[in-house]
């Protein structure tokens, strides 16, 4: 296994920027400069996204920004001892010791274990003291390598001594406050964070140390990226309480069903382990205290993951979960339909062709007997084999699109109540489709099913009943509640609203259709795959799945064309029109954005928008509005919900699609170039110079 840290990845007693964003960007560029990652902007974006979820500053002047990123080719640690320190959100002030932990998306267990060892070492005072006292980059590398098991055990005795001292520390006697029935309290804990590399193991060590100091029995299960060793079930059964210090769902939470529980974010496990232990003891002594839900997988686990989110942010998370799981049904089914029309020919009557066993199927068993005796796969229709295969592809695609609303509702419910919510969500989604309530009904029904499942799974039940809860009782009860409400009360009004909205939008002609195109173009280009983008896309594919009317086909074409504009516009600007106005990393992203944009992947423009939102987003919006308006004006239709230019055969007229797309791309590119040239151009030069300086190895 290669070395995780080298002297070239170490910066001593230097400033890498005025804020944590600049520090993370500089360290990411350092990793790229050493050939250990391919894209500094992508690595920065992944690390910054993790930072936005939860700040990585820790008590004691430490910060550990980290990420798993597709841009990383070799697990790496980039270290900076900052002068002055920079605020990373720790409660006790700025951080002067900063590690950027960069792991590949598919990092092997051995590599992840190495990175987690570093996180655990940061909990040792002697380790951090050694880093502050080191005079050269070589000394830092020796200390870190020894701590993570890559170096000579004699190279950095301070870190080794710290680990040994902690392991050998004697347990204190438990106080009366931490005793139950005259014995020390028994607690089990689970820690996990979004990446499962750093905070997971630091929280585990902090809780273990606090438990030992308090003189209690405390066993921790860190659920890291490299897997986890489950606590013996007998230990769990004997435990008085559970601590969940997690930023993501607890895996196999049903093992702890019925236990008194304290829940918190993983960082609190690092910063306040003693308080968590005290709260767990209080819950154990409180007969009305919180308990782990009985639902398998934990109907409460979704709530735990969303504990620190506002109401609005949690609803957004729930809806985007439903959309993300729905898209594969839509994309696969839609592309099959497009392929079917390619094989059979547009206008060939393929929509009404019956490809299953011949006959009308109304004679029950007698019909089936006749069909099995007489049906011959090679009795092709007059149009020939190509038509038959096309008809088969269209039928499969139509059936796949039929799951659009049930999948949306089912996985919205899943985001709320975990696995017990899936079945009632699919059922209420099917009911919504049957009633004509469309994707609006699917959203409402999914929320109803999810919260019903969550409420049913919340009360504690006897152990003999727990096994039936997730597979029978919760799905049955939630299906009755959600689907019953949909049929008896909500379905009719939502169906009327959906039909009215669809008729109004799809019936727009002339200038009204152009206005609709502008609105859809703006929505597709505003947040690049975010909730506004997904609302426009979901509306289009829901219409396409419901009926292939001219209006629905035009809306689909408009949404797809507008969604292609941002990445293609940034690609044109950064690789052709104004190369010197973009950093080297942005120019590399621009090359990739050509293919992403052509494939209708709007997210290809995110690195540009993240780096320069005030100039990139307005340019995207103008280009998207132009493309949306022209696509509607030319009455362009698309029978495919995804694929971009690669499904040209399902787009008609293709010339109209191309003109609208090229116009929007050119507008976006010219606007962003103009803004970069004439609106605060010095900012770009300063950023480029800073990135260049940061990419040079620091002098020890």
C-alpha positions as CSV (number, residue, x, y, z in Angstrom):
1,X,0.0,0.0,0.0
2,X,1.4,3.4,-0.9
3,X,2.2,6.1,1.6
4,X,-0.8,8.2,2.6
5,X,1.2,11.3,3.5
6,X,4.4,12.7,2.0
7,X,6.5,15.8,2.8
8,X,5.0,17.5,-0.3
9,X,1.6,17.3,1.3
10,X,2.7,19.2,4.4
11,X,2.6,23.0,4.9
12,X,4.1,24.4,8.1
13,X,3.5,27.8,9.8
14,X,1.9,29.4,6.8
15,X,-1.4,30.9,5.8
16,X,-3.5,29.3,3.2
17,X,-6.3,31.8,3.1
18,X,-8.5,33.9,5.3
19,X,-11.3,31.4,5.8
20,X,-11.8,27.7,5.8
21,X,-13.0,27.6,2.2
22,X,-9.7,28.9,1.0
23,X,-7.8,26.5,3.2
24,X,-9.7,23.5,1.9
25,X,-9.3,24.6,-1.7
26,X,-5.5,25.1,-1.2
27,X,-5.1,21.6,0.3
28,X,-7.2,20.1,-2.4
29,X,-5.0,21.7,-5.0
30,X,-1.9,20.4,-3.2
31,X,-3.3,16.8,-3.5
32,X,-3.8,17.3,-7.2
33,X,-0.4,18.8,-7.6
34,X,1.1,15.6,-6.3
35,X,-0.8,13.5,-8.8
36,X,-3.1,11.9,-6.1
37,X,-6.3,13.4,-7.5
38,X,-7.4,14.5,-11.0
39,X,-9.6,17.5,-10.3
40,X,-9.0,20.0,-7.5
41,X,-12.3,21.7,-8.0
42,X,-14.2,18.4,-7.7
43,X,-12.3,17.4,-4.6
44,X,-12.9,20.8,-3.1
45,X,-16.6,20.7,-4.0
46,X,-17.0,17.3,-2.3
47,X,-15.1,18.4,0.9
48,X,-17.0,21.7,1.0
49,X,-20.3,19.9,0.6
50,X,-19.3,17.7,3.7
51,X,-18.3,20.9,5.5
52,X,-21.7,22.5,4.8
53,X,-23.5,19.5,6.4
54,X,-21.5,19.8,9.6
55,X,-18.4,21.9,10.4
56,X,-15.3,19.8,10.9
57,X,-13.6,22.0,13.5
58,X,-12.9,20.2,16.8
59,X,-11.9,21.3,20.3
60,X,-8.1,21.8,20.7
61,X,-7.4,23.8,17.6
62,X,-8.0,20.8,15.2
63,X,-9.9,20.6,11.9
64,X,-10.5,17.6,9.7
65,X,-12.2,18.5,6.4
66,X,-12.7,15.3,4.5
67,X,-14.5,13.7,1.6
68,X,-14.8,10.6,-0.5
69,X,-14.5,11.8,-4.0
70,X,-14.4,10.3,-7.5
71,X,-11.5,12.8,-8.2
72,X,-9.2,11.1,-5.8
73,X,-7.0,8.4,-7.2
74,X,-4.9,7.6,-4.1
75,X,-5.9,7.9,-0.4
76,X,-4.1,11.0,0.9
77,X,-3.6,13.2,3.9
78,X,-2.7,16.9,3.3
79,X,-1.6,18.7,6.5
80,X,-1.3,22.4,7.3
81,X,0.0,24.0,10.5
82,X,-1.6,27.4,10.1
83,X,-0.3,30.8,11.2
84,X,-2.7,32.4,12.1
85,X,-5.4,29.8,12.8
86,X,-8.7,29.7,10.8
87,X,-12.2,29.3,12.2
88,X,-13.6,25.8,11.3
89,X,-16.6,26.1,13.7
90,X,-15.0,24.6,16.8
91,X,-16.5,25.9,20.0
92,X,-13.2,26.9,21.5
93,X,-11.8,29.0,18.6
94,X,-9.8,28.7,15.4
95,X,-7.9,25.6,14.2
96,X,-4.1,25.7,13.6
97,X,-3.8,21.9,12.8
98,X,-5.7,21.0,9.7
99,X,-5.8,17.7,7.9
100,X,-7.6,17.3,4.6
101,X,-8.5,13.6,4.4
102,X,-9.1,12.6,0.8
103,X,-10.4,9.1,0.0
104,X,-11.4,7.6,-3.4
105,X,-15.1,6.9,-3.9
106,X,-14.3,3.1,-4.0
107,X,-11.5,3.1,-1.4
108,X,-10.5,-0.3,-0.2
109,X,-11.1,-1.3,3.5
110,X,-7.3,-1.1,4.2
111,X,-7.1,2.5,3.0
112,X,-10.2,3.5,5.0
113,X,-8.8,1.9,8.1
114,X,-5.6,3.9,7.7
115,X,-7.5,7.2,7.4
116,X,-9.7,6.3,10.5
117,X,-6.5,5.6,12.5
118,X,-5.5,9.2,11.9
119,X,-8.8,10.4,13.2
120,X,-8.4,8.3,16.4
121,X,-4.9,9.6,16.9
122,X,-6.2,13.2,16.9
123,X,-8.0,12.4,20.1
124,X,-4.6,12.0,21.8
125,X,-3.0,15.1,23.3
126,X,0.6,13.8,22.8
127,X,-0.1,13.3,19.1
128,X,-1.3,16.9,18.5
129,X,1.5,18.2,20.7
130,X,4.0,16.4,18.6
131,X,2.6,18.0,15.4
132,X,2.8,21.4,17.0
133,X,6.4,20.9,18.1
134,X,7.6,19.4,14.8
135,X,10.3,21.6,13.1
136,X,10.2,20.0,9.6
137,X,7.8,18.4,7.3
138,X,9.8,15.1,7.7
139,X,9.1,15.1,11.4
140,X,5.3,15.6,10.7
141,X,5.3,12.8,8.2
142,X,7.1,10.4,10.6
143,X,4.6,11.2,13.4
144,X,1.6,10.7,11.2
145,X,2.9,7.6,9.6
146,X,3.7,6.0,12.9
147,X,0.1,6.8,14.1
148,X,-1.5,5.3,11.1
149,X,0.7,2.2,11.0
150,X,2.7,3.1,7.9
151,X,6.0,4.0,9.6
152,X,8.7,2.9,11.9
153,X,7.4,2.4,15.4
154,X,10.4,4.2,16.8
155,X,10.1,7.2,14.5
156,X,7.5,9.0,16.6
157,X,7.4,7.7,20.1
158,X,5.1,10.5,21.4
159,X,2.2,9.3,19.4
160,X,2.8,5.7,20.3
161,X,3.1,6.5,23.9
162,X,-0.2,8.3,23.8
163,X,-2.0,5.3,22.4
164,X,-0.5,3.0,24.9
165,X,-1.2,5.2,27.8
166,X,-4.9,5.5,26.9
167,X,-5.2,1.7,26.5
168,X,-3.7,1.1,29.9
169,X,-5.6,3.8,31.7
170,X,-7.4,2.3,34.7
171,X,-11.1,2.6,35.0
172,X,-12.5,4.8,37.7
173,X,-15.2,3.7,40.1
174,X,-18.7,4.5,39.0
175,X,-20.6,7.2,41.0
176,X,-24.0,6.6,42.5
177,X,-25.4,8.8,39.7
178,X,-24.0,6.4,37.1
179,X,-25.3,3.2,38.8
180,X,-28.4,1.2,38.4
181,X,-29.5,-1.4,41.0
182,X,-26.2,-0.9,42.8
183,X,-24.0,-1.7,39.8
184,X,-22.3,0.4,37.2
185,X,-24.7,1.3,34.3
186,X,-24.2,-0.6,31.1
187,X,-24.4,1.4,27.8
188,X,-24.0,0.5,24.2
189,X,-23.3,3.2,21.5
190,X,-23.3,3.6,17.8
191,X,-21.3,6.3,16.0
192,X,-21.4,7.2,12.3
193,X,-20.9,10.2,10.0
194,X,-21.6,11.0,6.4
195,X,-18.3,9.7,5.1
196,X,-17.5,7.1,7.8
197,X,-13.9,8.0,8.0
198,X,-13.1,10.6,10.7
199,X,-15.9,11.7,13.0
200,X,-17.2,8.1,13.3
201,X,-14.0,6.9,15.0
202,X,-13.2,10.0,17.0
203,X,-16.6,9.9,18.6
204,X,-16.2,6.2,19.3
205,X,-12.9,6.9,21.1
206,X,-14.2,9.9,23.0
207,X,-17.2,7.9,24.3
208,X,-15.0,4.9,25.2
209,X,-12.6,7.2,27.1
210,X,-15.4,9.0,28.9
211,X,-17.0,5.7,29.9
212,X,-13.7,4.3,31.3
213,X,-13.2,7.6,33.2
214,X,-16.7,7.3,34.7
215,X,-16.2,3.7,35.6
216,X,-19.1,2.3,33.6
217,X,-19.5,-0.5,31.1
218,X,-19.7,1.2,27.6
219,X,-19.3,-0.6,24.3
220,X,-19.2,1.3,21.1
221,X,-19.9,0.2,17.5
222,X,-18.3,2.6,15.0
223,X,-20.2,2.2,11.7
224,X,-17.5,3.3,9.2
225,X,-17.1,3.3,5.5
226,X,-15.1,0.1,5.7
227,X,-17.9,-1.7,7.4
228,X,-18.5,-2.4,11.1
229,X,-18.2,-5.1,13.7
230,X,-21.6,-5.5,15.2
231,X,-21.8,-5.6,19.0
232,X,-22.7,-9.0,20.4
233,X,-26.5,-9.2,20.8
234,X,-26.1,-10.5,24.4
235,X,-24.3,-7.2,25.3
236,X,-27.1,-5.2,23.7
237,X,-29.8,-7.2,25.5
238,X,-28.1,-6.6,28.8
239,X,-27.5,-2.9,28.2
240,X,-29.4,-0.3,30.2
241,X,-29.4,2.4,27.5
242,X,-28.2,3.2,24.0
243,X,-26.4,6.3,22.6
244,X,-26.8,7.0,18.9
245,X,-24.3,9.6,17.9
246,X,-25.0,9.7,14.2
247,X,-25.3,12.0,11.1
248,X,-26.7,9.1,9.0
249,X,-29.1,6.3,9.7
250,X,-28.1,3.6,12.1
251,X,-27.6,0.3,10.3
252,X,-29.7,-2.6,11.7
253,X,-31.3,-0.4,14.3
254,X,-33.9,-3.1,15.1
255,X,-31.2,-4.8,17.2
256,X,-31.7,-2.1,19.8
257,X,-35.5,-2.1,19.7
258,X,-37.1,-1.0,23.0
259,X,-33.9,0.2,24.6
260,X,-33.8,3.7,26.3
261,X,-32.0,5.9,23.8
262,X,-30.3,9.3,23.5
263,X,-29.7,10.6,20.0
264,X,-27.3,13.3,18.8
265,X,-25.1,14.3,16.0
266,X,-21.7,12.6,15.8
267,X,-19.8,15.7,16.7
268,X,-21.5,15.9,20.1
269,X,-20.0,12.4,20.7
270,X,-16.6,14.0,20.3
271,X,-17.2,17.2,22.1
272,X,-19.6,16.2,24.9
273,X,-19.2,12.4,25.6
274,X,-19.7,12.8,29.4
275,X,-22.9,14.7,28.9
276,X,-24.3,12.0,26.5
277,X,-23.5,9.3,29.0
278,X,-25.3,11.2,31.8
279,X,-28.3,11.7,29.5
280,X,-28.4,8.0,28.6
281,X,-28.4,7.1,32.3
282,X,-31.3,9.5,32.9
283,X,-33.3,7.9,30.1
284,X,-32.6,4.5,31.5
285,X,-34.0,5.6,34.8
286,X,-37.1,7.3,33.2
287,X,-40.0,4.9,32.6
288,X,-41.4,7.5,30.1
289,X,-38.1,8.2,28.4
290,X,-37.4,7.8,24.7
291,X,-37.1,4.3,23.3
292,X,-35.7,2.8,20.1
293,X,-38.5,2.2,17.7
294,X,-39.6,-1.4,17.1
295,X,-39.7,-1.2,13.3
296,X,-37.0,-3.1,11.4
297,X,-34.5,-0.8,10.0
298,X,-36.0,1.8,12.3
299,X,-39.0,3.8,11.4
300,X,-37.3,6.4,13.5
301,X,-34.0,6.3,11.6
302,X,-35.1,8.7,9.0
303,X,-36.0,11.1,11.8
304,X,-32.7,10.6,13.4
305,X,-30.9,11.4,10.1
306,X,-33.0,14.6,9.8
307,X,-32.6,15.5,13.5
308,X,-30.6,18.7,12.8
309,X,-32.6,19.8,9.8
310,X,-35.2,22.5,9.7
311,X,-38.8,21.5,8.8
312,X,-38.4,22.9,5.3
313,X,-35.0,21.3,4.7
314,X,-36.3,18.0,5.9
315,X,-39.3,18.1,3.5
316,X,-36.9,19.0,0.7
317,X,-34.7,16.0,1.7
318,X,-37.8,13.7,1.7
319,X,-39.1,14.9,-1.7
320,X,-35.6,14.7,-3.4
321,X,-35.2,11.2,-2.1
322,X,-38.5,10.2,-3.8
323,X,-37.5,11.9,-7.1
324,X,-34.0,10.3,-7.1
325,X,-35.4,6.8,-6.8
326,X,-38.1,7.5,-9.3
327,X,-35.7,8.7,-12.1
328,X,-34.4,5.2,-13.0
329,X,-37.9,4.0,-13.8
330,X,-38.4,7.2,-15.9
331,X,-35.1,7.2,-17.7
332,X,-35.1,3.4,-18.5
333,X,-38.7,3.3,-19.6
334,X,-38.5,6.5,-21.6
335,X,-35.4,5.4,-23.5
336,X,-37.1,2.0,-24.3
337,X,-40.0,3.9,-25.7
338,X,-37.6,6.0,-27.8
339,X,-35.8,2.9,-29.0
340,X,-39.1,1.3,-29.9
341,X,-40.1,4.3,-32.1
342,X,-36.6,4.1,-33.7
343,X,-37.2,0.5,-34.6
344,X,-40.8,0.7,-35.6
345,X,-40.9,4.1,-37.1
346,X,-42.7,7.2,-35.8
347,X,-46.3,7.3,-36.9
348,X,-46.4,3.6,-37.6
349,X,-49.3,2.9,-35.3
350,X,-47.0,1.3,-32.7
351,X,-48.9,2.8,-29.7
352,X,-51.9,0.7,-30.3
353,X,-50.3,-2.6,-31.4
354,X,-50.9,-5.6,-29.2
355,X,-47.7,-7.5,-28.7
356,X,-48.8,-10.0,-26.1
357,X,-50.7,-13.3,-26.8
358,X,-53.3,-12.8,-29.6
359,X,-57.0,-12.4,-28.8
360,X,-58.8,-10.2,-26.3
361,X,-58.2,-12.4,-23.3
362,X,-61.8,-12.3,-22.1
363,X,-62.4,-16.1,-22.1
364,X,-60.4,-17.0,-19.1
365,X,-58.8,-20.5,-19.0
366,X,-60.3,-21.4,-22.4
367,X,-58.5,-18.5,-24.0
368,X,-55.3,-19.4,-22.3
369,X,-55.5,-23.0,-23.5
370,X,-56.1,-21.8,-27.0
371,X,-53.2,-19.3,-26.8
372,X,-50.7,-21.8,-25.6
373,X,-51.7,-24.2,-28.3
374,X,-51.8,-21.7,-31.2
375,X,-49.5,-18.8,-30.4
376,X,-46.2,-18.7,-32.4
377,X,-43.5,-16.2,-31.5
378,X,-42.5,-16.2,-35.2
379,X,-46.0,-15.2,-36.5
380,X,-44.8,-11.7,-37.0
381,X,-47.1,-8.8,-38.0
382,X,-47.2,-7.6,-41.6
383,X,-44.8,-4.7,-40.7
384,X,-42.0,-7.2,-39.9
385,X,-39.6,-8.1,-37.2
386,X,-38.3,-4.6,-36.6
387,X,-41.8,-3.3,-36.0
388,X,-42.5,-6.2,-33.6
389,X,-39.3,-5.6,-31.6
390,X,-40.1,-1.9,-31.5
391,X,-43.6,-2.6,-30.2
392,X,-42.1,-4.8,-27.5
393,X,-39.7,-2.1,-26.4
394,X,-42.5,0.5,-26.3
395,X,-44.7,-1.8,-24.2
396,X,-42.0,-2.5,-21.7
397,X,-41.2,1.2,-21.6
398,X,-44.8,2.1,-21.0
399,X,-45.0,-0.4,-18.2
400,X,-41.8,1.0,-16.7
401,X,-43.2,4.6,-16.8
402,X,-46.3,3.3,-15.1
403,X,-44.2,3.0,-11.9
404,X,-43.5,6.8,-12.0
405,X,-46.1,7.8,-9.4
406,X,-45.9,4.6,-7.2
407,X,-42.1,4.8,-7.1
408,X,-42.2,8.5,-6.2
409,X,-44.7,8.0,-3.4
410,X,-43.0,4.8,-2.2
411,X,-39.6,6.4,-1.8
412,X,-41.0,9.6,-0.3
413,X,-42.5,7.3,2.4
414,X,-39.2,5.4,2.6
415,X,-37.3,8.7,3.3
416,X,-39.7,9.3,6.3
417,X,-40.2,5.8,7.8
418,X,-37.4,3.7,6.2
419,X,-38.3,0.2,4.8
420,X,-41.7,-0.1,6.5
421,X,-42.9,2.9,4.5
422,X,-42.1,1.5,1.1
423,X,-45.1,-0.8,0.6
424,X,-47.8,1.7,1.8
425,X,-46.1,4.4,-0.3
426,X,-46.3,2.3,-3.4
427,X,-49.9,1.3,-2.7
428,X,-51.1,4.9,-2.2
429,X,-49.1,5.9,-5.3
430,X,-50.9,3.3,-7.4
431,X,-54.2,4.6,-5.9
432,X,-53.2,8.1,-6.9
433,X,-52.5,7.0,-10.4
434,X,-55.8,5.2,-10.6
435,X,-57.7,8.3,-9.5
436,X,-55.9,10.5,-11.9
437,X,-54.2,12.5,-9.2
438,X,-50.9,12.3,-10.9
439,X,-47.5,13.1,-9.4
440,X,-49.1,15.7,-7.0
441,X,-51.2,13.0,-5.6
442,X,-48.1,10.8,-5.4
443,X,-46.3,13.5,-3.3
444,X,-49.2,13.9,-1.0
445,X,-49.8,10.2,-0.7
446,X,-46.2,9.4,-0.1
447,X,-46.0,12.0,2.8
448,X,-49.2,10.5,4.3
449,X,-47.9,6.9,4.0
450,X,-44.5,7.8,5.5
451,X,-45.8,9.7,8.5
452,X,-48.5,7.0,9.1
453,X,-45.9,4.3,9.1
454,X,-43.7,6.3,11.4
455,X,-46.4,6.9,13.9
456,X,-47.6,3.3,13.9
457,X,-44.0,2.1,14.5
458,X,-43.3,4.5,17.3
459,X,-44.9,2.9,20.4
460,X,-43.0,0.2,22.2
461,X,-44.6,-3.3,21.8
462,X,-43.9,-6.7,23.4
463,X,-40.9,-8.6,22.0
464,X,-43.1,-11.3,20.5
465,X,-44.9,-8.6,18.3
466,X,-41.8,-6.8,17.1
467,X,-41.1,-9.2,14.2
468,X,-44.6,-8.6,12.8
469,X,-44.4,-4.8,13.0
470,X,-42.3,-4.0,9.9
471,X,-43.7,-6.8,7.6
472,X,-47.4,-6.8,8.5
473,X,-48.7,-4.3,11.0
474,X,-47.0,-1.1,9.8
475,X,-47.5,-1.7,6.0
476,X,-51.2,-2.7,6.6
477,X,-52.0,0.2,8.9
478,X,-50.2,2.8,6.9
479,X,-51.8,1.5,3.6
480,X,-55.3,1.7,5.1
481,X,-54.7,5.3,6.5
482,X,-53.0,6.8,3.4
483,X,-54.9,5.0,0.7
484,X,-58.2,5.4,2.5
485,X,-57.7,9.2,2.8
486,X,-56.7,9.3,-0.8
487,X,-59.8,7.5,-2.0
488,X,-62.4,9.0,0.3
489,X,-61.2,12.6,0.7
490,X,-58.1,13.8,-1.1
491,X,-58.1,11.9,-4.5
492,X,-60.9,13.8,-6.1
493,X,-59.8,17.3,-5.4
494,X,-56.1,16.5,-6.3
495,X,-57.2,14.8,-9.5
496,X,-59.2,17.9,-10.4
497,X,-56.3,20.2,-9.7
498,X,-53.9,18.0,-11.6
499,X,-56.2,17.7,-14.7
500,X,-56.8,21.4,-14.6
501,X,-53.2,22.3,-14.3
502,X,-52.2,19.9,-17.0
503,X,-54.9,21.1,-19.4
504,X,-53.9,24.7,-18.8
505,X,-50.2,24.2,-19.3
506,X,-50.4,21.7,-22.2
507,X,-53.1,23.8,-23.9
508,X,-50.9,26.9,-24.1
509,X,-50.3,28.0,-27.6
510,X,-48.7,31.0,-29.3
511,X,-47.2,33.5,-26.9
512,X,-48.5,31.6,-23.9
513,X,-46.5,28.5,-25.0
514,X,-43.4,30.6,-25.3
515,X,-44.0,32.0,-21.8
516,X,-44.3,28.5,-20.5
517,X,-41.0,27.6,-22.2
518,X,-39.3,30.5,-20.5
519,X,-40.6,29.5,-17.1
520,X,-39.5,25.9,-17.6
521,X,-36.1,27.0,-18.9
522,X,-35.5,29.2,-15.9
523,X,-36.5,26.4,-13.5
524,X,-34.2,23.9,-15.2
525,X,-31.2,26.2,-15.1
526,X,-31.5,27.8,-11.6
527,X,-30.2,25.2,-9.2
528,X,-28.7,22.5,-11.6
529,X,-30.3,19.3,-10.3
530,X,-31.7,20.8,-7.1
531,X,-35.3,20.9,-6.0
532,X,-36.5,23.6,-8.5
533,X,-34.9,21.7,-11.4
534,X,-36.4,18.5,-10.2
535,X,-40.0,20.0,-9.9
536,X,-39.8,21.0,-13.6
537,X,-38.4,17.7,-14.7
538,X,-41.0,15.7,-12.6
539,X,-43.8,17.7,-14.1
540,X,-42.6,16.9,-17.6
541,X,-42.0,13.2,-17.2
542,X,-45.3,12.8,-15.3
543,X,-47.1,14.3,-18.3
544,X,-45.2,12.1,-20.7
545,X,-46.1,9.0,-18.7
546,X,-49.7,10.0,-18.5
547,X,-50.3,10.6,-22.2
548,X,-48.2,11.2,-25.3
549,X,-50.2,14.3,-26.4
550,X,-48.5,17.0,-28.4
551,X,-48.5,19.4,-25.4
552,X,-46.8,16.9,-23.1
553,X,-44.2,16.0,-25.7
554,X,-43.3,19.7,-26.2
555,X,-42.9,20.2,-22.5
556,X,-40.6,17.2,-22.3
557,X,-38.5,18.6,-25.2
558,X,-38.3,22.0,-23.6
559,X,-37.2,20.7,-20.2
560,X,-34.5,18.5,-21.8
561,X,-33.1,21.2,-24.1
562,X,-33.0,23.8,-21.3
563,X,-31.3,21.4,-18.9
564,X,-28.5,20.8,-21.4
565,X,-27.7,24.6,-21.7
566,X,-25.7,25.3,-18.5
567,X,-23.0,22.6,-18.9
568,X,-22.7,23.2,-22.7
569,X,-22.6,27.0,-22.2
570,X,-19.8,26.7,-19.6
571,X,-17.9,24.2,-21.8
572,X,-18.0,26.6,-24.8
573,X,-16.9,29.6,-22.6
574,X,-14.1,27.8,-20.8
575,X,-12.6,25.8,-23.6
576,X,-13.2,27.9,-26.7
577,X,-14.3,31.5,-26.2
578,X,-12.3,32.7,-23.1
579,X,-9.9,30.1,-21.9
580,X,-7.7,32.7,-20.0
581,X,-10.8,33.7,-18.0
582,X,-11.0,30.3,-16.3
583,X,-8.6,28.5,-14.0
584,X,-6.8,25.4,-15.3
585,X,-9.1,23.2,-13.2
586,X,-12.2,24.9,-14.7
587,X,-10.9,24.4,-18.2
588,X,-10.6,20.7,-17.4
589,X,-14.1,20.7,-16.1
590,X,-15.2,22.4,-19.3
591,X,-13.9,19.5,-21.4
592,X,-16.0,17.1,-19.4
593,X,-19.0,19.4,-19.5
594,X,-19.3,18.9,-23.3
595,X,-20.2,15.3,-22.8
596,X,-22.3,15.9,-19.7
597,X,-24.3,18.6,-21.4
598,X,-24.8,16.6,-24.5
599,X,-26.2,13.8,-22.3
600,X,-28.6,16.1,-20.4
601,X,-26.7,16.1,-17.1
602,X,-27.2,19.6,-15.8
603,X,-24.9,18.9,-12.8
604,X,-21.9,19.3,-15.2
605,X,-22.2,23.0,-14.6
606,X,-22.1,22.8,-10.8
607,X,-18.3,23.3,-10.4
608,X,-18.6,26.6,-12.3
609,X,-21.6,27.8,-10.4
610,X,-20.0,26.9,-7.1
611,X,-16.8,28.8,-7.9
612,X,-18.5,31.9,-9.3
613,X,-22.3,31.9,-8.6
614,X,-22.9,35.6,-9.2
615,X,-21.7,35.4,-12.8
616,X,-22.5,31.9,-13.8
617,X,-26.1,31.5,-12.5
618,X,-27.5,34.6,-14.3
619,X,-25.8,33.5,-17.5
620,X,-27.4,30.0,-17.2
621,X,-30.8,31.5,-16.6
622,X,-30.7,33.7,-19.7
623,X,-29.5,30.9,-21.9
624,X,-32.2,28.5,-20.4
625,X,-34.9,31.1,-21.0
626,X,-33.9,31.5,-24.6
627,X,-33.8,27.8,-25.3
628,X,-37.1,27.2,-23.5
629,X,-38.8,29.9,-25.5
630,X,-37.5,28.8,-28.9
631,X,-38.2,25.1,-28.2
632,X,-41.9,25.9,-27.6
633,X,-42.0,28.4,-30.5
634,X,-40.8,25.7,-32.8
635,X,-43.2,23.1,-31.3
636,X,-40.4,20.7,-30.7
637,X,-41.5,17.3,-29.3
638,X,-39.6,14.6,-27.5
639,X,-40.8,11.1,-26.8
640,X,-37.7,10.4,-24.6
641,X,-37.4,11.8,-21.1
642,X,-33.6,11.6,-21.0
643,X,-30.5,11.1,-23.1
644,X,-30.0,14.5,-24.6
645,X,-28.7,14.6,-28.1
646,X,-28.2,10.9,-28.1
647,X,-31.9,10.3,-28.4
648,X,-32.2,12.6,-31.5
649,X,-34.3,9.9,-33.2
650,X,-37.1,10.5,-30.7
651,X,-37.1,14.3,-31.1
652,X,-39.1,16.1,-33.8
653,X,-38.3,18.4,-35.5
654,X,-34.6,17.8,-34.7
655,X,-33.6,21.0,-36.5
656,X,-35.8,23.1,-34.1
657,X,-34.3,21.3,-31.1
658,X,-30.7,22.0,-32.3
659,X,-31.4,25.7,-33.1
660,X,-33.0,26.3,-29.7
661,X,-30.2,24.5,-27.9
662,X,-27.4,26.2,-29.8
663,X,-29.0,29.6,-29.3
664,X,-29.2,29.1,-25.5
665,X,-25.7,27.7,-25.2
666,X,-24.2,30.7,-27.2
667,X,-26.2,33.2,-25.0
668,X,-25.0,31.6,-21.8
669,X,-21.4,31.5,-23.0
670,X,-21.3,35.1,-24.2
671,X,-23.0,36.4,-21.1
672,X,-20.6,34.6,-18.7
673,X,-17.6,35.7,-20.7
674,X,-18.9,39.3,-20.7
675,X,-19.5,39.2,-16.9
676,X,-16.0,37.8,-16.3
677,X,-14.4,40.4,-18.5
678,X,-16.2,43.5,-17.2
679,X,-17.7,42.7,-13.8
680,X,-15.0,42.6,-11.1
681,X,-12.4,41.0,-13.3
682,X,-9.7,41.4,-10.7
683,X,-11.3,38.8,-8.5
684,X,-10.5,36.1,-11.0
685,X,-6.8,37.1,-11.2
686,X,-6.6,37.1,-7.5
687,X,-8.2,33.7,-7.2
688,X,-5.9,32.2,-9.9
689,X,-2.8,33.6,-8.2
690,X,-3.9,32.2,-4.8
691,X,-4.5,28.8,-6.3
692,X,-1.2,28.8,-8.1
693,X,0.6,29.8,-4.8
694,X,-1.2,27.1,-2.9
695,X,-0.2,24.4,-5.4
696,X,3.5,25.0,-4.8
697,X,5.2,23.0,-2.1
698,X,5.6,25.0,1.1
699,X,9.1,25.5,2.5
700,X,9.5,23.6,5.8
